[in-house]
Each structure stands twice: as C-alpha cells, then as structure tokens.
Amino acid sequence: MSPTMVLVGVLLCLAAMLLALFVVFKPKHGRVSKDRLGSGQPGAKAGRADKKLGQVTESTVEAINGFLDRRGVRYTSGTALELAGIKTRPADFIIWVAAATVVSALVFFLLEIPVLSFFMLPLVPLLSWALVRIKTDRRRSAFNDQLGDTLQLLTGGLRAGHSMMHAIDAAATDSDAPMSEELARVVNETRLGRDTGESLLSTATRMHSEDFSWVAQAIEINREAGGDLADVLDHVGDTIRDRGQIRRQVEALSAEGRMSALVLFCLPFGVGTIMFFMNPTYFSVLFESFLGIALIIASAVLLGVGGLWLRVVVKIKF
C-alpha cells in the first residue's frame, strides 16, 4: 500500500467523521443566544466557530445519552463509573474509548499491520473495561481499609453527644475518599427521606463490604433495642480490625503467587513487543497465512484461559 493511498484513506475517514458530527448529530433546536448577536464585533467569527463546535459536541453527547436511555444501560454504566471513581458521564467515557479504539487501529493500519489493527477494535474496549474493574476493586479495598478509623470517628462523635446523623456527617468530613464520598451519600439520601438503615445497607452492598454491613446491622438493631451504640461500635470495630489484620497477612503470604501469575501473563506480550521492534519481519509469517492467524487466535484463547485459572488459584476468598 502506497503512502499516498494511506493518506487519502485517512483524509476520507476524517471527512466521514466530520460529516457524521455535523449532519447526524446536529442540534435539534437552532436557538441563537444573546451573546452571539454581536456579529459585527472583532473576534465574532471565532466565537461563532467555537460555539458551533461546542454545540456539535454537546449534541453528540446528548444523542449518545438518549440512545443509552432508550436501551436502559445508562444507569448501569453510570453506576459502574461511579464505583470506579471516574468523574465523567457515560457518554463522555464511551466517546473517549471509541476515539482511542479508532486511533490505535489507524496507527497499526499505517504501520501496515492490518491484523493488529483488527485486534485493536475489541482489545481497547476490553482494556477500558478492565481499567474500570481495577479501579473499582482498588476503591472498594480502600473503603474497607478506612473502615476501622471511621468507626473510631463515629464512636468519638457519639460519645461527644452528637446524634447518629451528625456523627456520620462529621466522619464524612474528616475521612478521605472513598469513605468520605460514601458517607456523604448516606447523609444526602437520609436528608431526602430515605431510611438511614436502608442507605447504610445499600452502601455495604454497593461496596461489597461485609464489614460495613455488620456496622449497618448493628446500628439498625440498636435503633430497635436501644443501648450504648458507641460501645457496640467499639466491639464491631475491634472485630473488623482483627479481620483486616488477618486479611493483610493472607495477602502478604499470597503476594508471590500473584506476582508470578502477573509475570507469566505479561511475559508473552513483553517478549513479542521487544522482538517486533528488534526485527519487525520476525512475526510476518504469522500474519501472512491462515495457519499463522489461527495460531495467534488459539494462543490468545489459551492465554486467557490460563490467566483465569491463575486468578482462581491465587485469589483467596476472605
């Protein structure tokens, strides 16, 4: 493929994308704001161009949001991003993932590696999904690690004479993310009329925290039976800290196995990348025949199965 044909193809792709933006996702209402009426002032043309681009971008995002609403997946994707701590709308995240997919596919296409360009189409969305899962797991782990200190803040506030909601509000102010975000959500939901126990249990379910569910159940039982809630939370906090110590010890003992699994999983990609840059024609045989492509697909499937098997072996449920 000649460089001229490649350049023409890229220009045609860009033209098609611009045409889709300006025609398919054009704004439905052509209202003119007051600040756009001063067309005779200097810089008015540049301002109109910027606002036109902003309208196109916003209409694109709104079109994707409308599609997600009709399909019923906007809430699910928004919740997943919120759990991962990604402060963006689902439509914006989808646009970024789509842009990264197109750019990576074009890069390998320009390098005249069409097979890798084809593999980038499912690989980049899969990597973005894996990134969301990793960030979600880290956020949940940080939430569990902060639970012991948060209980100390709650018991301190209760012993100082504050109500339960004031103690939770103070703990949300003094804690770090993600604990502060989740406690602030509990406070806001309670102010909007939701029961405190239900909000706490919902937080425990959302964060997959069995320890926090114990805290929610202890608070709910104390509301029904009465008693010294600060003393109850002290005992629950001692149990949670002991469990956390055992969990960290188990993670330390299994760290070698998890690192070995990570090295074994990443080794083929690392060696393949190094060999490709040292000798680009070394793997050309695999991409030029049907047997080579079949071997690549079979290797990817076996690598995925092996990775899942190693994950089951080294991941200890606690």
C-alpha positions, 0 to 999 in steps of 0.5 A: 500500500502506497503512502499516498493511498494511506493518506487519502484513506485517512483524509476520507475517514476524517471527512466521514467523521466530520460529516457524521458530527455535523449532519447526524448529530446536529442540534435539534433546536437552532436557538441563537443566544444573546451573546452571539448577536454581536456579529459585527464585533472583532473576534465574532467569527471565532466565537461563532466557530467555537460555539458551533463546535461546542454545540456539535459536541454537546449534541453528540453527547446528548444523542449518545445519552438518549440512545443509552436511555432508550436501551436502559444501560445508562444507569448501569454504566453510570453506576459502574463509573461511579464505583470506579471513581471516574468523574465523567458521564457515560457518554463522555467515557464511551466517546473517549474509548471509541476515539482511542479504539479508532486511533490505535487501529489507524496507527497499526493500519499505517504501520501496515499491520492490518491484523493488529489493527483488527485486534485493536477494535475489541482489545481497547474496549476490553482494556477500558473495561478492565481499567474500570474493574481495577479501579473499582476493586482498588476503591472498594479495598480502600473503603474497607481499609478506612473502615476501622478509623471511621468507626473510631470517628463515629464512636468519638462523635457519639460519645461527644453527644452528637446524634447518629446523623451528625456523627456520620456527617462529621466522619464524612468530613474528616475521612478521605475518599472513598469513605468520605464520598460514601458517607456523604451519600448516606447523609444526602439520601437520609436528608431526602427521606430515605431510611438511614438503615436502608442507605447504610445497607445499600452502601455495604452492598454497593461496596461489597463490604461485609464489614460495613454491613455488620456496622449497618446491622448493628446500628439498625438493631440498636435503633430497635433495642436501644443501648450504648451504640458507641460501645457496640461500635467499639466491639464491631470495630475491634472485630473488623480490625482483627479481620483486616489484620488477618486479611493483610497477612493472607495477602502478604503470604499470597503476594508471590503467587500473584506476582508470578501469575502477573509475570507469566501473563505479561511475559508473552506480550513483553517478549513479542513487543521487544522482538517486533521492534528488534526485527519487525519481519520476525512475526510476518509469517504469522500474519501472512497465512491462515495457519499463522492467524489461527495460531495467534487466535488459539494462543490468545484463547489459551492465554486467557484461559490460563490467566483465569485459572491463575486468578482462581488459584491465587485469589483467596476468598476472605 
